[in-house]
Amino acid sequence: MIDRRTLLGASLSALALAAARRPASAADPLVRIATLPLDASACCYYADDRGFFKDARLDAQIQTIANGGAIVSAVASNAVEVGFTNLASAATAYKHGVAIAIVAPGSLDLEDAPTSALVVPSASPIASARDFEGKTIAVNGIKNITQVAAMTWIDKNGGDSTKVKFVEMPFPPMIEALAAARIDGAVVVEPFVAEAKRSSRVVADAFAAIAPRLLIGCWIAAPAWAKANPATVTAFARSMARAADWANANHPASATILERVGKLTPQTVSAMTRVRYATTARVAEMQPVIDACAKYGIIPATFAAGELLA
């Protein structure tokens, strides 16, 4: 469970150093953006590459950070203006008194084009939800959205998630652990789904058990900053909506950018199911995630998804 002290203490010195690399433009408002090196969170790079931030007269400075908790911490402490996180982490931070709000929607999870998967080693006998009882599943964070998705799928399909052991592991080591059968399963997201398929078998799209269409990723800011800079927030949101429209319609062109910023090979990107991005934050796509987090004790109680919107 995330608490305020953990969030506010994580990785701020490194973020402050990165933020100091270039001074803000005298003409355009500075927006320091922290993101993750994943397709789900690459939309800001597309906005930058296509000139959408410049069109909106924003001095956008993008930093790639490997840890989502550090991004939430950086936003809450004003080390950056905007950051990418998943909706479950945003909800958890919000319910624990961390000052964050969603300023733009991010990545979607769609049942007809899943970009995450619950996988098992190729030779594993696991074929059903009940087969996971007594087994170990790796997730990239204990009590985060990947664990919630796995538990939801297991419980909805005849298994008992309380009988499953969940262990925390970064995505890259999961691939090796699966191949060596050191874990019984893992919840992975792209580009690691494509990599995992080389030595593993997909059992389910666990996220679809929560709902067939979900907002998974989002762009957050400190509410005080958003309130003080409404024109900048609007310009950022419009730039991201333009980038989402462009990226959804131009996978080959965005692939070139993703290869560069994510340090991925063309072969890996071509094997991926590419993320679809939301252009509008819809509470109907947010509420199921928040409700599932409450059901599994990630947050103490559910709340109206609209409370998270700036």
Phi and psi in degrees as a GROMACS rama.xvg file:
@    title "Ramachandran Plot"
@    xaxis  label "Phi"
@    yaxis  label "Psi"
@TYPE xy
-80.5729  134.573  ILE-2
-119.747  167.291  ASP-3
-62.141  -41.2354  ARG-4
-65.9451  -39.2852  ARG-5
-63.1101  -45.8504  THR-6
-62.0063  -44.7808  LEU-7
-78.2416  -11.3658  LEU-8
-100.602  -5.15979  GLY-9
-87.5198  119.894  ALA-10
58.2723  25.9039  SER-11
-72.9835  -31.4825  LEU-12
-65.0989  -40.5512  SER-13
-66.1496  -39.6433  ALA-14
-66.7696  -40.261  LEU-15
-64.198  -38.006  ALA-16
-64.9451  -43.5962  LEU-17
-65.1443  -37.9457  ALA-18
-68.4737  -20.9463  ALA-19
-89.5399  4.57915  ALA-20
-66.0906  -34.266  ARG-21
-140.74  132.697  ARG-22
-71.2353  152.468  PRO-23
-65.8925  151.178  ALA-24
-66.563  143.37  SER-25
-70.1825  -25.7116  ALA-26
-91.9757  -33.874  ALA-27
-113.568  144.329  ASP-28
-65.6145  138.772  PRO-29
-77.8829  130.831  LEU-30
-129.46  102.675  VAL-31
-83.619  127.266  ARG-32
-120.188  127.494  ILE-33
-108.997  131.062  ALA-34
-141.509  174.493  THR-35
-106.287  153.759  LEU-36
-82.8887  59.3353  PRO-37
-131.696  157.512  LEU-38
-58.7531  -38.0905  ASP-39
-59.484  -28.336  ALA-40
-117.323  16.4322  SER-41
-89.1369  -1.60071  ALA-42
-61.3951  -30.8431  CYS-43
-65.5153  -31.9826  CYS-44
-67.6744  -35.3617  TYR-45
-66.8685  -41.0723  TYR-46
-61.5428  -38.8004  ALA-47
-69.9124  -47.2392  ASP-48
-63.3987  -37.9424  ASP-49
-84.3156  -3.69783  ARG-50
82.5602  14.8727  GLY-51
-69.588  -35.9639  PHE-52
-65.216  -41.7567  PHE-53
-63.4881  -40.9102  LYS-54
-59.1109  -34.5922  ASP-55
-86.8559  4.63183  ALA-56
59.7605  48.198  ARG-57
-115.355  135.736  LEU-58
-91.1236  84.2208  ASP-59
-87.022  128.074  ALA-60
-124.49  113.949  GLN-61
-101.236  132.513  ILE-62
-119.794  133.232  GLN-63
-94.7692  121.792  THR-64
-120.35  137.179  ILE-65
-83.5981  -13.7896  ALA-66
-118.592  119.997  ASN-67
-65.7129  -33.6877  GLY-68
-62.8856  -38.0994  GLY-69
-66.2321  -32.7146  ALA-70
-66.7626  -47.1533  ILE-71
-58.7787  -42.3879  VAL-72
-60.9878  -42.9902  SER-73
-64.9802  -39.8718  ALA-74
-65.6501  -46.886  VAL-75
-64.4186  -27.6014  ALA-76
-102.062  7.44938  SER-77
68.2509  21.8529  ASN-78
-73.4948  -26.2408  ALA-79
-137.212  160.053  VAL-80
-84.4231  -38.5538  GLU-81
-135.868  145.545  VAL-82
-146.859  157.586  GLY-83
-97.3103  137.682  PHE-84
-151.399  172.76  THR-85
-88.6855  157.802  ASN-86
-62.9077  -36.1648  LEU-87
-64.0421  -42.0328  ALA-88
-66.1154  -37.7828  SER-89
-63.1393  -43.7199  ALA-90
-64.9086  -40.5593  ALA-91
-63.7766  -46.5026  THR-92
-60.8807  -45.3522  ALA-93
-59.0447  -45.3674  TYR-94
-71.7857  -13.925  LYS-95
-104.683  21.023  HIS-96
82.4938  12.2318  GLY-97
-83.9987  131.786  VAL-98
-79.4321  91.7402  ALA-99
-139.628  155.415  ILE-100
-149.77  151.493  ALA-101
-81.6547  126.702  ILE-102
-108.613  -13.239  VAL-103
-161.727  145.273  ALA-104
-74.9918  161.015  PRO-105
-122.462  -120.995  GLY-106
-85.3551  149.172  SER-107
-105.446  155.453  LEU-108
-114.971  120.794  ASP-109
-117.308  131.802  LEU-110
-60.5998  -33.357  GLU-111
-85.5165  -3.11873  ASP-112
-150.173  65.4582  ALA-113
-66.9933  139.803  PRO-114
-116.483  16.4971  THR-115
-140.068  163.9  SER-116
-160.117  147.433  ALA-117
-93.5464  115.738  LEU-118
-120.89  157.823  VAL-119
-133.757  161.128  VAL-120
-56.8398  148.77  PRO-121
-54.1876  -38.904  SER-122
-88.5304  3.83397  ALA-123
-66.3801  142.003  SER-124
-81.3131  -4.86557  PRO-125
-63.764  126.007  ILE-126
-135.07  -13.3083  ALA-127
-135.215  169.565  SER-128
-62.5106  -39.8283  ALA-129
-64.1033  -29.0179  ARG-130
-64.3307  -19.2217  ASP-131
-79.9781  -12.2396  PHE-132
-62.6642  131.367  GLU-133
81.6335  1.88454  GLY-134
-105.784  173.825  LYS-135
-115.539  128.602  THR-136
-118.452  131.151  ILE-137
-88.8207  136.71  ALA-138
-132.194  158.769  VAL-139
-81.0543  -1.91337  ASN-140
-167.115  130.389  GLY-141
-66.6799  135.422  ILE-142
58.6455  41.5115  LYS-143
-117.336  -169.434  ASN-144
-64.7746  -32.2041  ILE-145
-67.4564  -40.0922  THR-146
-68.1517  -41.6143  GLN-147
-59.5335  -42.2756  VAL-148
-63.3572  -45.4269  ALA-149
-62.9416  -44.0892  ALA-150
-64.2162  -40.8099  MET-151
-61.8537  -46.0803  THR-152
-64.3109  -43.491  TRP-153
-61.2918  -47.8617  ILE-154
-67.6083  -33.5859  ASP-155
-77.4755  -13.7605  LYS-156
-119.815  30.0943  ASN-157
94.9609  2.40657  GLY-158
-102.774  178.525  GLY-159
-124.281  105.52  ASP-160
-66.841  -19.9987  SER-161
-70.2953  -13.8366  THR-162
-97.746  8.74523  LYS-163
-106.756  138.277  VAL-164
-94.7148  128.872  LYS-165
-109.386  133.451  PHE-166
-123.585  146.352  VAL-167
-88.4076  133.446  GLU-168
-157.802  135.418  MET-169
-61.2333  155.985  PRO-170
-58.2815  -47.2186  PHE-171
-58.1912  -45.9621  PRO-172
-65.5954  -20.5796  PRO-173
-59.6202  -37.6893  MET-174
-61.9265  -47.3136  ILE-175
-65.6051  -41.7258  GLU-176
-63.5995  -37.8509  ALA-177
-66.1343  -45.5928  LEU-178
-61.0951  -34.468  ALA-179
-90.3207  1.68374  ALA-180
58.9208  33.0126  ALA-181
-81.5027  -17.9877  ARG-182
-128.203  157.305  ILE-183
-89.068  -20.9364  ASP-184
-166.79  171.971  GLY-185
-158.124  149.477  ALA-186
-103.197  115.889  VAL-187
-121.566  156.135  VAL-188
-122.925  161.786  VAL-189
-63.4043  142.079  GLU-190
-85.6226  6.75503  PRO-191
-79.2698  -18.3031  PHE-192
-62.7386  -47.3978  VAL-193
-60.2813  -40.8018  ALA-194
-69.6424  -40.4734  GLU-195
-64.8112  -32.5778  ALA-196
-62.6281  -17.6558  LYS-197
-69.6437  -27.9744  ARG-198
-131.936  8.01012  SER-199
-136.356  170.633  SER-200
-123.993  134.538  ARG-201
-79.785  125.807  VAL-202
-95.301  -39.6496  VAL-203
-162.121  157.066  ALA-204
-90.9343  92.3358  ASP-205
-63.2514  -34.4995  ALA-206
-62.6404  -31.5369  PHE-207
-66.3727  -18.166  ALA-208
-68.7837  -25.8445  ALA-209
-74.7796  -47.9019  ILE-210
-171.355  154.863  ALA-211
-70.9375  -16.8818  PRO-212
-143.035  117.06  ARG-213
-132.604  145.232  LEU-214
-86.4464  114.678  LEU-215
-98.7217  -46.0128  ILE-216
-102.759  154.508  GLY-217
-155.388  160.383  CYS-218
-107.621  123.706  TRP-219
-116.317  157.489  ILE-220
-145.632  166.035  ALA-221
-73.0156  130.655  ALA-222
-55.9777  -36.3398  PRO-223
-64.4184  -41.6164  ALA-224
-65.5414  -44.2716  TRP-225
-61.2368  -40.7594  ALA-226
-67.3044  -35.0449  LYS-227
-80.4897  -15.8224  ALA-228
-132.909  58.5332  ASN-229
-62.2188  -36.2252  PRO-230
-67.3834  -38.6579  ALA-231
-67.0401  -42.3959  THR-232
-61.1822  -44.7186  VAL-233
-62.457  -42.8467  THR-234
-63.915  -40.5385  ALA-235
-63.3607  -48.4354  PHE-236
-61.1433  -41.0605  ALA-237
-67.4646  -37.0029  ARG-238
-64.0644  -41.2192  SER-239
-69.4907  -34.9902  MET-240
-65.0812  -41.1237  ALA-241
-61.7495  -43.1495  ARG-242
-65.6684  -38.1318  ALA-243
-63.3444  -46.2423  ALA-244
-58.5929  -46.0508  ASP-245
-64.6029  -46.7161  TRP-246
-65.483  -39.8583  ALA-247
-62.3734  -29.2725  ASN-248
-98.7812  -5.46462  ALA-249
-136.698  59.5532  ASN-250
-60.399  -42.2347  HIS-251
-60.988  -41.5779  PRO-252
-70.669  -40.4379  ALA-253
-70.2884  -25.7794  SER-254
-60.3469  -38.5901  ALA-255
-62.1348  -40.9313  THR-256
-68.4601  -43.0992  ILE-257
-62.6458  -39.0184  LEU-258
-59.5422  -40.6157  GLU-259
-71.1286  -51.3945  ARG-260
-76.6981  -28.1689  VAL-261
-94.6264  -1.5903  GLY-262
53.459  49.3554  LYS-263
-110.736  152.63  LEU-264
-81.9433  153.915  THR-265
-57.3156  -33.0397  PRO-266
-65.6514  -40.9559  GLN-267
-65.5769  -45.997  THR-268
-65.0317  -38.9054  VAL-269
-67.4383  -24.4416  SER-270
-86.2917  -10.9487  ALA-271
-78.0894  152.538  MET-272
-86.3428  115.863  THR-273
-75.5516  146.279  ARG-274
-69.2209  144.703  VAL-275
-103.088  140.352  ARG-276
-108.867  143.02  TYR-277
-81.2059  144.916  ALA-278
-103.735  -14.6033  THR-279
-136.518  137.515  THR-280
-80.92  113.73  ALA-281
-110.945  124.649  ARG-282
-62.7289  -28.7769  VAL-283
-64.5237  -26.1176  ALA-284
-89.9008  -10.5229  GLU-285
-98.9404  -37.8056  MET-286
-59.4039  -40.4229  GLN-287
-60.4096  -34.6135  PRO-288
-65.7801  -45.8042  VAL-289
-64.1008  -41.6472  ILE-290
-63.9176  -40.617  ASP-291
-66.5122  -37.7017  ALA-292
-62.1383  -38.9714  CYS-293
-69.1296  -40.8258  ALA-294
-59.0144  -38.9842  LYS-295
-100.526  16.9412  TYR-296
76.2586  15.1319  GLY-297
-70.9164  -37.5215  ILE-298
-124.088  154.452  ILE-299
-66.9437  -29.2655  PRO-300
-160.202  155.049  ALA-301
-73.1764  166.503  THR-302
-154.31  166.65  PHE-303
-69.3353  127.594  ALA-304
-57.7764  -30.5315  ALA-305
-61.3641  -19.7691  GLY-306
-64.0359  -23.2022  GLU-307
-81.8379  -15.0994  LEU-308
-81.3764  134.049  LEU-309
